């Protein structure tokens, strides 16, 4: 029997991901003396304050509001491991960010099963800032589903293949996904009641070529996804597909991410239902909304990390600009755009985002007054540039 020791892990580490710079959670960890077995418990608490220049509850700066409380649990036992995150959110909502077990078949291959990430393009976070961008609201960011992933990696390649027989329950989703009105009815509108499509038997693949250069790591990738699109009313199966290209390039302290994704939902709707729109939703934190059933979304994210010395816990400041653009297949539907400029302060166990987002025809910018943003843009604030100033404070434990 292995002896175990309990240690408290404190500090900061710089990792790849949403911003390539993250503070490691201060965590309570149990670890065997030989290091083969461990269990780590941690999490984060976040508070949020914002100003929005359209009519709504955030029309002026007010007090800090609760954002999330996340609990993270992960561990390993020889070649087996597990990783889970559960979120308590604003408005008394709950969601699962991930929850899976894995096994290392050898040094290059592993499999993961449970509520796993659906690998696609830039993931899990398709932007640097706290404010999610258009790819996330189309289902291409931090998106999980019950299923299984196979992963292969070496110094040159990163290959992922996954199968998901159904999508995660709408009341547990963190990331939006296509869903039936019946599943979203508590947070949907009667005008959406005819939309009854859900994905089944989805397959995802992501193939990445990695390069090590004298001035930084480079990544070039291609992604694909296909699924059945089952309609509960007609009991017929349509189809969904998406293809994507992405890059993740580093030059010293600069990071540049880019992606282009084309997607299509081809539903077998009843007569009289507009096939050009698809219903999306998550756990009820925001109302269900329509997106264009076919479109191309592009993103370009630039960041610069400035190390900081002799300023106490503050170790780095990351400056970033995230831009995303959605072109809809229908020529009479206006495009959607978002741009976020901001800074992230890394001072483990604290992390602060301060960003300014402006955009048009995007549901997140305009809310209920821009409810058609990702489709026909005929809401009161359609085709208007609106902005939001956001401050998010996080504490890791």
C-alpha positions as CSV (number, residue, x, y, z in Angstrom):
1,X,0.0,0.0,0.0
2,X,1.4,3.4,-1.0
3,X,1.9,6.0,1.7
4,X,0.2,9.3,1.2
5,X,0.9,12.8,2.2
6,X,-1.3,15.9,2.3
7,X,0.1,19.1,0.8
8,X,-1.3,22.5,0.1
9,X,-0.5,23.8,-3.4
10,X,-0.1,27.5,-3.7
11,X,1.4,29.6,-6.6
12,X,1.0,30.6,-10.2
13,X,1.7,28.7,-13.4
14,X,1.5,29.9,-17.0
15,X,-0.5,27.6,-19.2
16,X,-2.1,27.4,-22.6
17,X,-5.8,27.9,-23.0
18,X,-8.2,30.8,-23.2
19,X,-5.5,33.3,-22.7
20,X,-2.3,31.2,-22.4
21,X,-1.8,32.8,-19.0
22,X,-3.7,31.4,-16.0
23,X,-3.2,31.5,-12.3
24,X,-3.2,27.9,-10.9
25,X,-5.8,27.5,-8.2
26,X,-4.6,27.3,-4.7
27,X,-5.7,23.8,-3.9
28,X,-5.8,21.1,-1.3
29,X,-4.0,18.1,-2.6
30,X,-3.5,14.5,-1.4
31,X,-0.5,12.9,-3.0
32,X,1.3,9.6,-2.7
33,X,5.0,9.7,-1.9
34,X,5.9,8.3,-5.3
35,X,3.6,10.9,-7.1
36,X,1.6,8.3,-9.0
37,X,-1.6,8.9,-7.1
38,X,-3.2,12.3,-6.2
39,X,-6.5,14.0,-5.6
40,X,-6.8,17.8,-5.8
41,X,-9.7,20.0,-4.7
42,X,-10.0,23.7,-5.7
43,X,-12.2,26.2,-7.3
44,X,-12.9,29.8,-7.9
45,X,-15.4,32.5,-6.8
46,X,-16.1,35.4,-9.2
47,X,-17.9,38.7,-8.8
48,X,-19.0,40.9,-11.7
49,X,-19.9,44.5,-12.4
50,X,-20.9,46.0,-15.7
51,X,-22.3,49.0,-17.5
52,X,-24.5,48.7,-20.6
53,X,-25.6,51.5,-22.9
54,X,-29.0,50.1,-23.6
55,X,-32.1,50.0,-21.4
56,X,-31.9,47.2,-18.9
57,X,-31.0,46.2,-15.3
58,X,-27.3,47.0,-15.9
59,X,-27.9,50.5,-17.4
60,X,-25.5,52.1,-14.8
61,X,-22.6,51.0,-12.6
62,X,-23.9,49.5,-9.4
63,X,-22.7,47.1,-6.8
64,X,-20.7,43.9,-7.5
65,X,-23.0,41.0,-8.4
66,X,-22.3,37.3,-7.8
67,X,-21.1,35.6,-11.0
68,X,-20.0,32.0,-10.3
69,X,-18.8,29.7,-7.6
70,X,-17.0,26.8,-9.3
71,X,-15.7,23.6,-7.6
72,X,-12.9,21.7,-9.3
73,X,-12.0,18.1,-8.5
74,X,-9.3,16.1,-10.3
75,X,-7.0,13.2,-9.6
76,X,-5.0,10.4,-10.9
77,X,-4.3,6.8,-10.0
78,X,-1.4,5.3,-12.0
79,X,-2.7,5.6,-15.6
80,X,-6.3,6.4,-14.7
81,X,-7.5,10.0,-14.0
82,X,-10.6,12.1,-13.5
83,X,-11.5,15.8,-13.9
84,X,-14.7,17.5,-12.9
85,X,-16.0,21.1,-12.5
86,X,-19.4,22.1,-11.2
87,X,-20.7,25.7,-11.3
88,X,-23.2,27.6,-9.1
89,X,-24.2,30.6,-11.2
90,X,-26.1,33.8,-10.9
91,X,-29.9,33.6,-10.8
92,X,-29.6,30.3,-8.9
93,X,-28.6,28.4,-11.9
94,X,-26.3,25.3,-12.0
95,X,-24.2,23.8,-14.7
96,X,-21.5,21.1,-15.3
97,X,-18.4,22.5,-17.0
98,X,-16.9,19.0,-17.4
99,X,-17.0,15.6,-15.6
100,X,-15.1,12.7,-17.1
101,X,-12.7,9.8,-16.3
102,X,-9.7,9.0,-18.5
103,X,-7.1,6.3,-19.0
104,X,-3.6,6.7,-20.5
105,X,-3.2,3.8,-22.9
106,X,0.4,4.8,-23.4
107,X,2.5,8.0,-23.5
108,X,0.8,9.1,-26.7
109,X,-2.8,7.9,-26.5
110,X,-5.6,8.2,-24.0
111,X,-9.4,7.9,-23.8
112,X,-11.9,9.9,-21.9
113,X,-15.6,9.2,-21.1
114,X,-18.3,11.1,-19.3
115,X,-19.3,14.7,-19.8
116,X,-16.4,15.5,-22.1
117,X,-15.3,18.5,-24.2
118,X,-16.4,18.4,-27.9
119,X,-13.1,19.3,-29.5
120,X,-13.5,21.9,-32.3
121,X,-11.2,24.8,-33.6
122,X,-10.0,27.0,-30.7
123,X,-11.2,25.3,-27.6
124,X,-12.2,25.2,-24.8
125,X,-12.2,29.1,-24.8
126,X,-12.5,30.8,-28.2
127,X,-11.4,34.2,-26.9
128,X,-9.1,36.0,-24.4
129,X,-11.6,38.2,-22.6
130,X,-14.1,37.4,-19.9
131,X,-16.9,38.3,-22.4
132,X,-17.7,35.3,-24.6
133,X,-17.7,35.9,-28.4
134,X,-20.0,34.8,-31.2
135,X,-18.4,31.3,-31.6
136,X,-19.4,30.5,-28.0
137,X,-23.1,31.5,-28.6
138,X,-23.1,29.3,-31.8
139,X,-21.9,26.3,-29.7
140,X,-18.2,26.4,-30.4
141,X,-16.7,27.2,-27.0
142,X,-16.5,25.3,-23.7
143,X,-19.0,22.9,-25.1
144,X,-19.4,19.4,-23.5
145,X,-21.6,16.4,-24.1
146,X,-22.0,12.9,-22.7
147,X,-19.8,10.7,-24.8
148,X,-16.2,9.4,-25.3
149,X,-13.0,11.0,-26.8
150,X,-9.9,9.4,-28.1
151,X,-6.8,11.6,-28.0
152,X,-3.4,11.2,-29.6
153,X,-0.5,13.6,-29.1
154,X,3.2,13.9,-29.6
155,X,5.6,16.7,-30.3
156,X,4.2,17.2,-33.9
157,X,0.5,16.3,-33.8
158,X,-2.6,16.5,-31.7
159,X,-5.5,14.4,-32.9
160,X,-8.9,14.1,-31.2
161,X,-12.0,12.0,-32.2
162,X,-15.2,12.0,-30.2
163,X,-18.7,10.4,-30.3
164,X,-21.7,11.9,-28.4
165,X,-25.0,10.0,-28.7
166,X,-27.0,12.9,-27.3
167,X,-26.4,16.5,-26.0
168,X,-26.2,17.5,-22.4
169,X,-29.5,18.2,-20.6
170,X,-30.5,21.8,-21.1
171,X,-30.7,22.5,-17.3
172,X,-27.0,21.5,-16.9
173,X,-25.4,23.1,-19.9
174,X,-22.9,25.8,-19.5
175,X,-22.4,26.4,-23.3
176,X,-25.4,26.9,-25.6
177,X,-26.5,24.2,-27.9
178,X,-29.3,23.5,-30.3
179,X,-32.4,22.2,-28.5
180,X,-36.1,21.6,-28.7
181,X,-38.6,24.2,-27.5
182,X,-40.0,21.5,-25.1
183,X,-36.6,21.3,-23.3
184,X,-36.2,25.1,-23.2
185,X,-39.8,26.0,-22.5
186,X,-39.2,27.4,-19.1
187,X,-36.9,30.1,-20.6
188,X,-38.2,30.3,-24.2
189,X,-40.9,32.3,-25.9
190,X,-44.2,31.0,-27.3
191,X,-43.2,32.2,-30.8
192,X,-40.4,29.5,-30.6
193,X,-42.7,26.6,-29.9
194,X,-42.6,25.1,-33.4
195,X,-38.8,24.5,-33.2
196,X,-38.3,21.0,-32.0
197,X,-34.9,19.9,-33.2
198,X,-32.1,18.3,-31.2
199,X,-28.7,16.7,-32.2
200,X,-28.1,13.0,-31.9
201,X,-25.1,10.8,-32.6
202,X,-22.6,13.6,-33.1
203,X,-19.1,12.9,-34.3
204,X,-16.3,15.4,-33.9
205,X,-12.7,15.4,-35.0
206,X,-9.8,17.9,-34.6
207,X,-6.4,17.5,-36.2
208,X,-3.6,19.9,-35.2
209,X,-0.1,20.2,-36.5
210,X,2.3,21.6,-33.9
211,X,5.6,23.4,-34.5
212,X,8.3,24.5,-32.1
213,X,10.2,27.6,-33.3
214,X,12.9,29.8,-31.8
215,X,10.3,32.5,-31.1
216,X,7.4,30.4,-29.8
217,X,4.9,27.5,-30.3
218,X,2.7,27.4,-33.5
219,X,-0.5,25.4,-34.1
220,X,-2.5,24.9,-37.3
221,X,-5.7,22.9,-37.2
222,X,-8.7,21.6,-39.0
223,X,-11.9,20.4,-37.4
224,X,-15.1,18.7,-38.5
225,X,-18.5,17.7,-36.9
226,X,-21.5,15.8,-38.2
227,X,-24.8,14.8,-36.4
228,X,-28.3,13.8,-36.9
229,X,-30.8,16.6,-36.3
230,X,-34.0,14.9,-35.0
231,X,-37.3,16.7,-35.2
232,X,-39.7,15.6,-32.4
233,X,-42.8,16.8,-34.3
234,X,-42.2,15.1,-37.6
235,X,-40.0,12.2,-36.1
236,X,-37.6,12.7,-39.0
237,X,-33.9,13.1,-39.0
238,X,-32.2,16.0,-40.7
239,X,-28.5,16.7,-40.5
240,X,-26.0,19.1,-39.0
241,X,-22.4,19.6,-40.1
242,X,-19.6,22.1,-39.3
243,X,-16.0,22.5,-40.6
244,X,-13.4,24.7,-39.2
245,X,-9.8,26.0,-39.6
246,X,-7.8,27.6,-36.9
247,X,-4.4,28.8,-35.9
248,X,-2.7,29.5,-32.6
249,X,0.6,31.3,-33.1
250,X,3.1,32.7,-30.5
251,X,5.8,35.2,-31.1
252,X,7.7,35.8,-27.8
253,X,5.1,37.6,-25.6
254,X,2.5,37.9,-28.4
255,X,-0.3,35.4,-29.1
256,X,-2.5,35.5,-32.2
257,X,-5.5,33.2,-32.6
258,X,-7.6,32.9,-35.7
259,X,-10.5,30.7,-36.8
260,X,-13.1,30.3,-39.6
261,X,-16.1,28.0,-39.1
262,X,-18.8,27.2,-41.5
263,X,-21.9,25.4,-40.2
264,X,-25.3,24.2,-41.4
265,X,-28.5,22.9,-39.7
266,X,-30.7,21.1,-42.2
267,X,-33.8,20.3,-40.3
268,X,-36.9,18.3,-41.3
269,X,-39.4,20.8,-39.9
270,X,-43.2,20.6,-40.4
271,X,-44.7,22.7,-43.1
272,X,-44.8,26.4,-42.3
273,X,-41.7,26.4,-40.0
274,X,-38.9,28.7,-41.1
275,X,-35.9,26.4,-41.9
276,X,-33.6,29.4,-41.9
277,X,-33.6,29.6,-38.1
278,X,-32.4,27.2,-35.4
279,X,-33.3,27.4,-31.7
280,X,-30.4,27.6,-29.2
281,X,-30.3,27.6,-25.4
282,X,-28.3,26.7,-22.3
283,X,-29.4,26.4,-18.6
284,X,-31.7,29.4,-18.5
285,X,-29.2,32.0,-17.5
286,X,-30.1,33.8,-20.7
287,X,-33.3,33.3,-22.8
288,X,-33.4,30.8,-25.6
289,X,-32.6,32.5,-29.0
290,X,-32.5,31.8,-32.7
291,X,-29.4,31.6,-34.8
292,X,-29.1,31.5,-38.6
293,X,-29.3,27.9,-39.7
294,X,-26.4,28.3,-42.0
295,X,-23.5,30.8,-41.7
296,X,-19.8,31.4,-41.5
297,X,-18.2,32.7,-38.3
298,X,-14.6,34.1,-38.2
299,X,-12.6,35.3,-35.2
300,X,-9.2,37.0,-34.7
301,X,-7.7,37.4,-31.2
302,X,-4.5,39.2,-30.4
303,X,-2.9,39.3,-27.0
304,X,0.3,40.6,-25.4
305,X,1.6,39.4,-22.0
306,X,3.6,41.8,-19.9
307,X,5.5,40.3,-17.0
308,X,5.5,42.4,-13.8
309,X,8.2,42.5,-11.1
310,X,8.3,43.9,-7.6
311,X,4.6,44.5,-7.4
312,X,3.6,42.0,-4.8
313,X,1.2,39.3,-6.0
314,X,0.8,40.9,-9.4
315,X,2.9,38.8,-11.8
316,X,1.6,39.7,-15.2
317,X,-0.8,41.9,-17.2
318,X,-2.3,40.5,-20.4
319,X,-3.6,43.0,-23.0
320,X,-6.0,41.6,-25.6
321,X,-8.4,42.4,-28.4
322,X,-10.9,39.8,-29.6
323,X,-12.9,40.2,-32.7
324,X,-15.6,37.9,-34.2
325,X,-17.9,38.2,-37.3
326,X,-20.9,36.1,-38.4
327,X,-22.0,36.1,-42.0
328,X,-25.4,34.5,-42.6
329,X,-26.3,32.6,-45.7
330,X,-29.4,34.8,-46.4
331,X,-28.3,38.0,-48.1
332,X,-31.1,40.0,-46.6
333,X,-29.9,39.2,-43.0
334,X,-27.3,41.6,-41.7
335,X,-24.0,40.4,-40.4
336,X,-23.2,40.2,-36.6
337,X,-20.0,41.6,-35.1
338,X,-18.3,41.8,-31.7
339,X,-15.1,43.3,-30.6
340,X,-13.6,43.2,-27.0
341,X,-10.6,45.2,-25.9
342,X,-9.3,44.6,-22.3
343,X,-6.7,43.7,-19.8
344,X,-6.4,40.7,-17.5
345,X,-4.4,41.1,-14.2
346,X,-2.8,37.9,-12.9
347,X,-2.1,38.0,-9.2
348,X,-2.6,34.5,-7.9
349,X,-4.9,33.7,-6.2
350,X,-6.6,36.7,-7.6
351,X,-7.5,37.4,-11.3
352,X,-9.2,40.5,-12.7
353,X,-10.7,41.1,-16.1
354,X,-11.5,44.6,-17.3
355,X,-12.9,44.8,-20.8
356,X,-14.9,46.9,-23.2
357,X,-17.1,45.1,-25.7
358,X,-19.0,46.7,-28.6
359,X,-20.9,45.0,-31.3
360,X,-24.0,44.9,-33.4
361,X,-26.7,42.3,-34.2
362,X,-25.4,40.1,-31.4
363,X,-27.8,38.9,-28.7
364,X,-25.3,39.4,-25.9
365,X,-25.0,43.1,-26.9
366,X,-28.5,44.4,-26.6
367,X,-30.2,41.5,-24.8
368,X,-33.9,41.3,-25.2
369,X,-33.9,44.5,-27.2
370,X,-31.6,42.7,-29.8
371,X,-33.2,39.3,-29.6
372,X,-33.0,38.6,-33.4
373,X,-29.3,39.5,-33.5
374,X,-28.0,36.1,-34.8
375,X,-30.8,35.9,-37.4
376,X,-32.8,38.5,-39.3
377,X,-31.9,41.5,-37.1
378,X,-35.4,43.1,-36.9
379,X,-35.3,44.0,-33.2
380,X,-35.5,47.5,-31.8
381,X,-31.7,47.7,-31.5
382,X,-30.8,45.9,-34.7
383,X,-27.9,47.3,-36.8
384,X,-26.9,49.6,-33.9
385,X,-23.5,49.5,-32.4
386,X,-23.9,49.0,-28.7
387,X,-21.3,48.6,-25.9
388,X,-20.7,47.1,-22.5
389,X,-18.0,47.8,-19.9
390,X,-17.3,44.8,-17.8
391,X,-15.3,44.2,-14.6
392,X,-14.8,40.6,-13.3
393,X,-13.0,39.8,-10.0
394,X,-11.9,36.2,-9.3
395,X,-10.4,34.4,-6.3
396,X,-9.0,30.9,-6.7
397,X,-8.8,28.5,-3.8
